[in-house]
Structures are given as C-alpha cells and as structure tokens.
Amino acid sequence: MARPIAGDPPAGSPPAPFPTGSGGLPPVQAGASPFNYTNQPSLPGSAVQTTPTAMGLFNAFRRRWVLSTFIGGLVAAAVAVGAWVALPGGKHEARALVQLRPKAIEFVNRNTENFAEYRGRQVFLLKSRDLITKTLAEPAVSSLDSVKQTPDPVSIVEDQIKVTVVADDILQVTLTGNNLDDMKVVLDHLVKRYVDDATAFDRGQRTSEVTKLEQYAETLRTEIEATEKHIELLGRANNTTGSEDNSLQIGLLHRQHAEAEADYNKTTREISRLESELSVLEKQLAEKEPKAPPSPVLVDEQVRTDAGVIKAKAAWEYTKSVLEREILKAADPDANAYIKEIKGEVAKRLKEYEDARKFATAEATVRARETERAQKQAQVTALTTALDVKKLDRDKLKDLREAYKKSISAGVGGGLNMKALQDGLKPQRENLERVNAHLLQLRLAVKMEGRVSPHGVTEKIPNNNQNRKLLMSSVGGLGAFFGVVFLVSFLEWRTRRVDGVDQVVNELGMRVIGTVPAFPNRANLKAAVEAGGANWRFVLNESINSTRTMLLHTARTQSMQVVMVTSATQGEGKTSLTSQLATSMATAGMRTLIVDCDLRNPSVQKLFELPLGPGVSEVLRQEVDVSDAVQATAVPNLWVITAGQCSNATIAALAQGHPMETLFNRLRGQFDFIIVDSCPVLPVADALLIAQHVDGVVFSIMQDVSQLPKVMTATEKLNQLNIPLVGAVVNGIKQDVYSYGYNYVKQLPA
C-alpha cells in the first residue's frame, strides 16, 4: 500500500468515510456536547462519597490485603505477647497472715511507741535472709524435693516471698512457685520460726526491763530507809520533835542540803547529755536515705560469705589455675590458640566474679544499713531507759533537797520539825509505789504471749490464670489485627481509587463505553484452560471489539474522526488502550493512524518496535513534512506517527495551536480513523492543548489505580474547555473469564 503523502489526497484514494466541514474538520454542534455526561439528565451528576461504605472498605481491603494482613499479624502478635507478659504470671501462691499487737505496757515517763516503725521492722525481719536460711535448714524443709533440687534455694525464696500490709495490725506473707504443697510447708515453718524468734526477743526485752526496774526499786527503797533513819537520828540528837534551836544540827543540814544540790545539778547535766544523744539517734533513724555509708567491715564480711561471690570466685580461680598450667606446658604460649581461648574464659570468669561482688555489695549495703538501724533503735531504747532512770534520780534528789531545805527552815524558825521531815519523803514513797506497780505488770507480761502470732492457717491458692491470659491475649491480638486491617483499609479508601464500573457511572457521572479485563495470573489461566479451553487473549479481543463498536457508533452519529485517549495521571492504561483500539479498527479493515502526542514520555514506538523520530515533535517544529513522519506497522491498515524528540520549541509550537490543527487537517483525508495518545491531563497542560483540536476524548480509567478526585478534576478541566467527552473505558476489570461464555470466546477457524 502506498504511503500517505503531503498535500491533497491522491487520485483514486477512497473518500473520507465521515462527512467533513470546511478545512477538513468534522462538523461539531454548537452548545453543550451530547457526550459531556455531566450535563446529561440520563446520567447522575458527580457525587463522590465522603463517608466510607462497607463495600468501599471491602474493595480497599482487597487492594491492600497483603499489606494489611502482614502488618495486622505483626501488631496482633506484639499485642498478644504484650498482654501475655503484662498479665499476672502463672504461678501458685501460698498465703499466710501474721497478727501484730501494740505494746501493752509502757515504762514510766517513756514516749509512746511508733507502731508504724515497729511494723516496718517486722516486714524487714520476715524477708530477711537470716530467717530464710534458718527456715530452709530445718529438716522438714530441707528434705523437700523442690529445695534439694534448687542450687540456691535461699535466693529463690528471697525473690518469691512478698510481705504486704493488709491492715494496720496484719501482715500478709505470700510465697509464689510451682510446687504448691512444698510452698505451704516452707511458708508454715518460716512464719512459725519468725513468731518464735519474735516472741523470744519480746520476752528477753521484758525480762531485761524487769531486772532494771527491780534494781531501781531496791535503790529507791534503800534511799528512803536511809533518809528515814537519818531523820530518826536527828530527832534523837535534838531530843525534840522540832521546836528547839540547835545550831550544830542546822549546820549538818546545810552540808547535806549542799550535797543534795550538787548531786541534783550533776544529774541534770547527765539528763541533758542523754537527751542530746537520743535526739541525734532519732534524727538519724528518721532519715530515709542516710548520708553516712554503712560499716565497711560489716559489708565486706557479708560480701565475702555470699554464695554467689564464692561460686564466681571459685570458677575464676579454677580457670586461672588451668591457664597457668597450660602456659607452663606450652612451648610458645603466645601462639597457642587454646591458651588464648582459656585467657578469654579467664577474663569472662573474672568479669562474672566482679559482677557478683558488685551485686552482693549492693545487697550487703542494704542489709548493713538495716542492721545499723536496728542497732541504733536498740541504742534509742537503752538511752530512753537510762534517761527515765536519771529523771527518777533527779526527782528523788529534788525531793531530798527540798526536805533538807524545809528542815533547815524549820530549825532556823525554832528547831527541827520532825513531821515536816517525814512529809518530805512522801514523793519518794509514791514513786516507789508506781515502780512496784509497773514491775508487777511487767512480771505478768513476761508470762504472756508475744506481740506477734499467726492469724489463721496458711492458704493454698492454685493458679487459674492461664485460661484468662490466653483469652485476653487472643482477644487483644484479634482486636489489634482487625483494628490494623480496618485502619489500612480506611487509609486506602481515603485515596478514593476506582473500585468498579458502577462507581464511574454513579459517582463520576461518566458514560462507560467499554471495559478491559485485567491480565490474569498463571493459576487462573491454567484453570481457565482446564475448564474449557477459554483464552484470556480472546476475552481481551472481544472486550476491545465491543469498545470499538461503541466508539464507532458514537463517531458516526456525531461525525467524529479524530479521537484522543487520555487519563488523569500516568499508569492508567491509556497507551495500551490506544494501541488495542487502533489494532482492532485496523483488523476490521479501517485505515487507522495512531498519533503519539505524549511528547514528554512517549511509549507507542516501543509497542510497535519503531524508531522514535521523526515524529510529531519534528512536524510541529516544521522540520519534516507530515508524510515523512507516518510509519507503517506490522499490522495491516495500521500506521503510527511517533512522538519524536521533544524540546521547548515543540511545547511552544503546541501552545500556539495552529501547527497541531494543521497536522490533524492534513491527516483527516488520508485515514478512516485517527486515535491520538496524549499525555495525562493533570501533570501538564499538553493534553488540554491537544484536546481542543480533536473531535472527542475517550477517558482511560484503571480499576484499583485511578483516584476519583483526580479523575473528576481532569474531566472538569475538559468540560470547562467544552471538549466533547465520548465516555470512559475502565481497564483492569477483575472478573472471571467464563463470564463471557466459553462458546463465544473460543478460537474460531481461520
């Protein structure tokens, strides 16, 4: 077939199949185009949904199901593991209660005991390593399998035991573990030993107080008797009961009064010193974080005897001895690989030993502080007792001093008054009576029970939390999974991608003139062949032929010969649709031309394996004639004008409009149908400039790729320029190949 030439159509060429107007352009009706479907009452106007629907979310999930299920699976696994770890552990519990009692008897003039501090000391004692060690050493406990099979049972019990205050005077001791029966035995013996030790300590304190009070009462009784004897001697010496003047006796009373005054002042100074020491100790006990470090000797002793430190040190020294023996045996120690390995092991064991010492030092520091605190508390008790005794002594000296003073006054006034001297002993006798009463109470308290006792029996609480943990972890994981799936689906829905043909018609208000199926995967192709031999290519051809039929009908009705195929953005199938439509028309016997006006990103030449130029760019720049740009293809009746080499001059010529109009006018008489592959509408203005010189526009939409807002924006731009919109072709329709019917898509004989 001869190539088309420039100028008028050659003689003998077929007439133009479509009526043309002046200048070779087809007539276009004035007013609104019948194919501007936003103006047609038969189609709904554009109404993009602003709220997601169930079907919209489902289609969004269908597009992103791999991503959403993958992320959802990861988040679900993380939530499930987190819930499993966060929920309480799956161990059994043995629980016992301990009753505490306030101190029943307070010493004379002593401050009231701080019960909260006493309770805190008992909590510490219940968790002390010394109590745990003694408990585990008892035969009934050490013979338990769970104790014998544990390398360091003391540390394990220290970690598993917990003491909480459940009431002002009740402590709850909890032991967790896997063997419920053994835990009950251990907790029973631990509470019993604690109660026994606390009771013995309380009785020892009471016995010590009884002894001190007995000594004080005896001293007080002796002093009263001595004073009474002295008064009696004074009466005999004066041979009176109080009215005769006796200067010698008055002098003696003055000396005795001075001695009593000196003793009184001395005792007052001692009381001041004891109160200062007591104030310092109480201030130190009130400090939550003591500034002074504990005794290093005590800390070093506890670190040295720590089981973990001993074990780590033994392992290090053993490895070190092995290294020394190997060095002596080796000829070249520095080159011996085994010696290097042992050196690394020695360094590792040394590091473990140092870490064990650091850990043991931290624990020993805490225990040493508690020990020092207990010692200071004992010192406070001793100082309080001594202070009370000194105050009693001072009161006694004060009474004695006043008695001497009254005797002197009585002697000066007219001799010794024996009744006044006897009345001066009354305060001392009352003090002795109070001491004796308190002593009686303490003797009774020694025979009473201690201040701590078990409250009820030890309870065994089996663990029933596994099912709850499993349920909560499962619910949390499923909730997280579906939450992530919903979130990803919602974010995908917000991109407003085209889900199907109905959405193009109902929400965009566009007429759909055809659909193109998506390319199936290998499994679907195989299934289709096994089901009846249907071939996807035949289905594709029939869908393109159907689109061609709709397009040609519209073209004949509206006198269209030049149709542009475009899209909103790239990657929406416009170039593939252009080549397939043109091939279908050429196969039907129509002289068809493809004009590649995607000047900035051409691709038609790759489909037909043609050179890039000369093409449209060179024609617009008037570097070549249009006849020189037309290239034949391997498909009969199909020619192509490629894009050519684009430049700024090309874009400038395109913007002028006249070169493009001239190009199309030259081509109308040479071909039956011209399909223009343009660039997308939104990125650049090229498509809008080209569309003003064509008879109509076919809009290519890719299902699951094209976005409704962008398509609407692109079509609105075309409408504002009064460019006829023939309709839309939806590419990538995911449907079963059998929907076309096997009998109609099977290959026919030639």
Buried (B, 14 or more C-beta within 10 A) or exposed (E): EEEBBEEEBEEEBEEBEBEBEEEBBBEBEEEEBEBBBBBBEEBBEBEEEEEBEEEBBEBBBEBBBEBBBEBBBEBBEEBBEBBBEEBEEEBBBBBBBBBBBEBEEEBBEEEEEEBEEBBEBBBBBBBBBEBBEBBBEBEEBEEBEBBEEBEEBBBBBBEBBBBEBEEEBBBBBBBBBEBBEBBBBBBBBBBBBBBEBBBEBBBEBBBBBBEBBBEBBEBBBEBBEEBBEBBEEBBEEBEBEBEEBBEEBBEBBBEBBEBBBEBBEEBBEBBEEBBEBBEEBBEBBEEEEEEEEBBEEBBEEBBEEBEBBBBBBEBBBEBBEBBEEBBEEEEEBEEBEEBEEBBEBBEEBBEBBEEBBEBBBEBBBEBBBBBBBEEBBEBBBEBBBBBBBBBBBBBBBBBBBBBBBBBBEBBEEEBBBBEBBBEBBEBBEEBBEEBBEBBEEBBEBBEBEBBBBBBEEBEBEEBEBEEEBBEBBBEBBBEBBEBBBBBBBBEBBEBBBBBBBEBBBBBBBBBBBBBBBBEBEEEBBEBBEEEEEBBBEBBBBBBBBBBBBBBBEBBEEBBBBBBBBBBBBBEBBBBBBBBBBBBBBBBBEBBBBBBBBBBEEBBBBEBBEBEBBBBBBBBBBEBBBBBBBBBBBEBEBBBBBBBBBBBEEBBEBBEEEEBBBBBBBBBBBBBBBBBBBBBBBBEBBBBBBBBEBBBBBBBBBBBBBBBBEBBBEBBEBBBEEEBBBBBBBBBBBEEBBBEBEEEEBEEEEE
